[in-house]
């Protein structure tokens, strides 16, 4: 029987699992690498722009959300692929819905940047 970590040990373990997920995503998913680079370029740009503090937060968070949705989409795809590579309507639907979520988050980020920079 495995003893579950409690308190600070649980927090440290959770951070470790999250770091492993980020590293795995970076290694295996080109989209995640692209979105991390976009965030690393966009966040400093947002702080350099002459906009309000709240607008800076909105600009950065819109990019963070794209990365978050991409990570979730990659997780869905990994689970679907784990189940099997044969074509199945529900597998295709799950992957398409994940892709649509990424697309919507990208549109949201573009809209946020456009409105603030306009």
N, C-alpha and C positions, 0 to 999 in steps of 0.2 A: 504494500500500500504506500502510495506516494503522499508525503506530507506537503500540504499547500503552504506557500509562504504567506506571512501575514505582516501587516504594518509596512515599515520602510522596505523590508525585503521584497514584498510583493510589488511595490512601486519600482524598485530597482530591476526586478525581473521583467516587469511590463515594459520598462524603457529598453531593456535588452531585446525583447521580442520585437518591439517597434523598430529598433535599429536594424535588426536582422531583416525585417520586412522591407525597409528602405534600401538596404544593400542588395537584397534579392531583386527588387524591382529595378534598381539601377542597372544591375548586371543583365537582366533578361528582357527588359522592355525599352525599346527605343523611344516610345512616346513619353515614358517617365523621365528618361534622360533629357529629352527636349524640353519638357515642362519644368524640370529643375533648373535648367540653364535659363529658360525664360524668366523664372522667378528670381534667379540670381542677378539677372540683368534688370528686370522690371522693378524689383524692390528698391534698389538704390536710385533708379530713375525717378520713382515715385517720391522719394524723399528729397531729391534734387529739384523737382518741379515746384513752381511757385503756386501752391494750392494749400488749402486749409489742412489742419491736422486730420480732421475727419475724412477729407478727400484722400489724403495719403493712406489712411487706414483702409478705405474702400478699394483703392487701387491695388494695394498689396493683398488684401483678403480675396479679391476677385481672382488673383493669380494662384493664391494658396488653394482656393476652392477647386480650381481646375486640376491641380495636382492631387487633391484629396479624392475627387471623383475618378480620376484616372487610376489611382491606387485601388479603389473599390472595384472598378471595372476589371482591372487586371486580376483581382482576387476572384471575381465571378468567372472569368475566363479560365483561370487555373482550376477551379473546382469542376467546371464543365468538362475541361480536357481530362481531368483526373477520372471522371466517370467513364469516359470513352471518346474515341475520335470518330465513331460512326455518326453519320448524319441523323439527327433527330429534330423534329419540329421544335420541341421545347428547349433543346440546347441552342438552336439557332435563335430562338426568341430571347433567351437569356442574354446571349452575346449581343444581339441587336439592341436590346434595351440598355445594356451597359454602354454601348457605343453612343446611343442617343443621349444618355445622361452626360457623357463627356462633351458631346456636341453642344448641348444646351448650356453647360457650364462655360464653354469657350465663348458662346454667344453672349452670355451674361458678362464675362470679363471684357469682351470687346465693347459691349454697350456701356459698361461702367467707365472704361477708359475714354470712349468717345464723348460721353456726356460731360465728364469732368474736364477733358481737354478742350472741348468746344467752348 
